[in-house]
């Protein structure tokens, strides 16, 4: 009789090769240790990177602070150098009017050359102002301001007519008042109509020439006995408002236009002095001999010198 546990189902069951792998799938003690060690290393690396990032951020902040200090220091040094340069340039501008004729002439030669880089040597030579065109006022030690202008003119200008060049309308008005106003001076600038300035200059200079001629004639009459009988005859009438005018105060641009319209300044044999108001500096530290119209001034000076005898230039 067969055992009921013995199944006769035609299938063969082999239990000899089966093992329980459920326990072997769990990590061993060594593997657990390695995992813990790996986790520890990972945690350490993370903390290290965090510290590195913190150090890097601190370094960046320190560099930024240092950079700001450096920039501030650099800006301070730059401003100081710029200030020193400005002060040096101002002193140089004020020194030119007090210089000898060699230095003054050389200054204008360099200026003209720098403003005309494309001209040939011959063309430049036609523009240059020569040493003999100037009179040195180096011995005048007083401050060269408005208050001392009249004193300067008395000491250095002997001509009957004087052209004074100033750099702006405002400065012309100041010089005009300082020299006695309309009793001795006329203003030639853009606030007037050009035709008005031309008429004013023509009338004054023609009247001055007439007055000089009449004076010479009267002196001759006194010496000539035959003419004494005619001493009651009156000279050509001259406007009293124009006979005392000596100073023609102008900007370079206005004088350029006047000279292009009339040659009245070139007439006669009387001496003509030209005074450059060169010590005055505007609020941008520009002067008559270092501003945008300085080249126009040079051309005007050259035109007068080439067309009029007995002309001298003085820098105040």
C-alpha positions in Angstrom: 0.0 0.0 0.0 1.4 3.3 -1.0 2.2 6.2 1.3 -0.4 9.0 0.9 2.4 11.5 1.2 4.0 10.0 -1.9 2.4 11.7 -4.7 2.4 9.9 -7.9 1.7 12.9 -10.2 4.4 12.1 -12.6 6.5 15.1 -11.5 10.0 14.9 -10.1 10.8 17.3 -7.2 14.5 17.9 -6.5 15.1 19.7 -3.2 18.7 19.0 -3.0 19.9 22.1 -5.0 17.7 24.7 -3.3 19.0 27.2 -0.7 17.4 29.9 1.3 18.9 33.1 -0.1 16.7 35.5 1.9 19.3 35.9 4.5 22.2 36.1 2.1 20.6 39.1 0.3 21.1 41.3 3.5 24.4 43.2 3.7 27.2 41.8 5.6 28.8 43.4 8.6 31.7 44.5 6.4 29.4 46.0 3.8 27.5 47.9 6.6 30.8 49.3 7.9 31.8 50.4 4.4 28.4 52.1 3.9 28.8 53.9 7.2 32.3 54.9 6.3 31.1 56.1 2.9 28.2 58.1 4.5 30.7 59.7 6.9 33.1 60.6 4.0 30.1 62.1 2.1 29.0 64.1 5.1 32.6 65.3 5.7 32.9 66.3 2.1 29.6 68.2 2.2 30.7 70.0 5.4 34.1 70.8 3.8 32.4 72.2 0.7 30.1 74.3 2.8 33.1 75.7 4.7 34.9 76.4 1.5 31.8 78.2 0.2 31.7 80.2 3.4 35.4 81.0 3.1 34.9 81.9 -0.5 32.0 84.3 0.3 34.0 85.9 3.0 37.0 86.3 0.7 34.7 87.9 -1.9 33.4 90.3 0.7 36.9 91.1 1.8 38.1 91.6 -1.8 35.1 93.8 -2.4 35.9 95.9 0.6 39.5 96.1 -0.3 38.5 96.9 -3.9 36.3 99.8 -2.7 39.2 101.1 -0.5 41.6 100.8 -3.4 39.2 102.5 -5.8 38.6 105.3 -3.3 42.4 105.7 -2.8 43.0 105.7 -6.6 40.2 108.2 -7.1 41.7 110.4 -4.4 45.1 110.2 -6.0 43.6 110.9 -9.4 41.8 114.0 -8.1 44.9 115.2 -6.4 47.0 114.8 -9.6 44.3 116.5 -11.6 44.2 119.4 -9.1 47.9 119.7 -9.2 47.8 119.7 -13.0 45.1 122.4 -13.1 47.0 124.6 -10.6 50.2 124.2 -12.7 48.4 125.2 -15.9 46.9 128.2 -14.2 50.3 129.3 -12.9 51.7 128.9 -16.4 49.0 131.0 -18.0 49.6 133.7 -15.5 53.4 133.6 -16.0 53.3 134.2 -19.8 52.2 137.9 -19.5 55.1 138.4 -17.1 57.7 136.8 -19.3 60.3 138.3 -21.7 59.7 138.7 -25.4 61.5 135.4 -26.3 59.2 133.4 -24.1 56.1 135.2 -25.3 57.0 134.8 -28.9 57.8 131.1 -28.4 54.5 130.6 -26.7 52.5 132.0 -29.7 54.7 130.1 -32.2 53.8 126.8 -30.4 50.2 127.7 -30.2 49.9 128.6 -33.9 51.7 125.5 -34.9 49.5 123.3 -32.8 46.3 124.9 -34.2 47.5 124.4 -37.8 49.0 121.0 -38.1 48.4 120.7 -41.8 50.2 123.9 -42.9 53.6 124.0 -44.4 56.6 125.7 -42.7 56.3 128.6 -45.1 52.5 129.0 -44.4 53.1 128.8 -40.7 55.9 131.5 -40.9 53.3 133.9 -42.4 51.2 133.5 -39.3 53.9 133.7 -36.6 54.2 136.7 -34.3 57.8 137.7 -34.0 59.8 138.6 -31.0 60.1 142.3 -32.1 56.3 142.6 -32.2 56.1 142.5 -28.4 57.2 144.7 -25.6 58.1 143.0 -22.4 56.3 144.1 -19.3 58.2 141.8 -17.1 59.3 144.6 -14.6 55.6 145.2 -13.6 55.4 143.3 -10.4 51.9 144.4 -9.2 48.9 142.1 -9.3 47.6 142.1 -12.9 43.9 142.8 -12.1 41.4 145.5 -13.0 42.6 147.8 -10.2 46.1 148.1 -11.6 45.2 148.2 -15.3 45.3 152.0 -15.5 48.6 152.1 -13.7 50.0 149.5 -16.1 48.9 151.5 -19.2 50.4 154.7 -17.9 53.8 153.0 -17.3 54.0 151.1 -20.6 51.7 152.6 -23.3 52.7 155.9 -25.0 50.6 155.6 -28.2 47.7 158.0 -28.8 45.4 155.0 -29.6 45.2 151.7 -27.8 43.4 148.5 -28.7 42.6 146.3 -25.7 41.6 142.7 -26.4 39.5 140.9 -23.8 38.0 137.4 -24.1 34.3 138.1 -23.3 31.6 140.7 -23.4 31.4 140.8 -19.6 35.1 141.3 -19.3 35.0 144.2 -21.8 32.3 145.9 -19.8 34.5 145.6 -16.6 37.6 147.0 -18.4 35.5 149.8 -19.9 34.3 151.0 -16.5 37.7 150.7 -15.0 39.3 153.0 -17.6 36.7 155.8 -17.2 33.8 154.6 -19.3 32.6 156.5 -22.4 34.8 159.5 -21.6 37.9 157.5 -22.7 36.8 154.3 -24.2 34.5 152.5 -26.6 33.2 148.9 -26.4 33.4 146.8 -29.6 31.6 143.6 -29.0 28.6 141.5 -30.1 26.1 143.4 -28.1 26.4 146.2 -30.6 25.4 146.1 -34.3 28.5 145.6 -36.5 27.6 148.7 -38.6 27.3 150.7 -35.4 30.8 149.7 -34.3 32.3 150.4 -37.7 30.8 153.9 -37.8 31.9 154.6 -34.2 35.5 153.6 -34.9 35.6 155.5 -38.2 34.3 158.7 -36.7 36.6 158.6 -33.7 39.8 157.9 -35.6 39.0 160.4 -38.4 38.3 163.0 -35.8 41.5 162.2 -33.9 43.4 162.6 -37.2 41.7 165.9 -37.9 42.4 167.1 -34.4 46.1 166.2 -34.8 46.3 167.9 -38.1 44.7 171.1 -36.8 47.0 171.1 -33.8 50.0 170.9 -36.1 48.6 173.7 -38.3 48.1 175.9 -35.2 51.6 175.3 -34.1 52.8 176.2 -37.6 50.7 179.3 -37.6 52.3 180.5 -34.4 55.7 180.2 -36.0 54.7 181.9 -39.2 54.2 185.6 -38.8 52.2 185.9 -41.9 49.7 183.5 -40.5 49.2 185.4 -37.2 46.7 187.6 -38.9 44.5 184.7 -39.5 44.5 183.4 -35.9 40.8 184.2 -35.6 40.0 181.6 -38.1 38.7 178.5 -36.3 39.9 174.9 -37.0 37.8 172.2 -38.3 35.2 171.5 -35.6 35.7 168.2 -33.8 33.2 166.5 -31.5 34.3 166.8 -27.9 32.8 163.4 -27.2 35.3 161.7 -29.5 38.5 163.6 -29.2 39.3 162.1 -25.8 38.6 158.5 -26.8 41.8 156.5 -26.6 40.9 152.9 -25.8 39.1 150.6 -28.2 38.1 147.6 -26.1 37.2 144.6 -28.3 36.8 140.8 -28.5 39.0 139.1 -31.2 36.0 138.1 -33.2 34.4 141.5 -33.3 37.7 143.2 -34.3 38.2 140.6 -37.0 34.9 141.7 -38.6 35.7 145.4 -38.2 39.1 145.0 -39.9 37.4 143.0 -42.7 35.0 146.0 -43.3 37.3 149.0 -42.9 41.0 149.9 -42.9 40.6 152.9 -40.6 42.9 151.4 -38.0 45.7 151.1 -40.6 45.6 154.8 -41.6 47.9 157.5 -40.4 51.4 157.4 -39.0 50.5 157.5 -35.3 51.7 154.7 -33.1 49.2 152.1 -32.1 49.5 149.9 -29.0 47.7 146.6 -28.5 47.2 145.4 -24.9 46.2 141.8 -24.3 44.1 141.3 -21.2 45.9 138.0 -20.7 46.1 137.5 -16.9 42.3 137.3 -16.5 40.9 133.8 -16.2 37.3 132.9 -16.5 35.5 130.4 -14.3 36.9 127.5 -16.4 40.4 128.9 -16.1 40.6 130.0 -19.7 42.5 133.1 -20.6 42.6 135.3 -23.7 45.7 133.5 -24.9 44.3 130.0 -24.2 40.6 129.8 -25.2 38.6 128.9 -28.3 39.2 132.2 -30.1 42.9 132.5 -29.4 43.7 131.6 -33.0 41.4 134.3 -34.2 43.3 136.7 -31.9 46.6 135.7 -33.5 45.2 136.3 -37.0 43.9 139.7 -36.0 47.2 140.7 -34.4 49.1 139.6 -37.6 46.7 141.5 -39.8 47.2 144.8 -37.8 51.0 144.3 -37.7 51.2 143.7 -41.5 49.1 146.7 -42.4 50.1 149.3 -39.8 53.5 150.7 -38.9 54.6 151.4 -35.3 52.5 148.7 -33.7 53.5 147.0 -30.4 51.8 144.3 -28.4 51.8 144.3 -24.6 50.5 141.5 -22.4 48.8 142.5 -19.2 
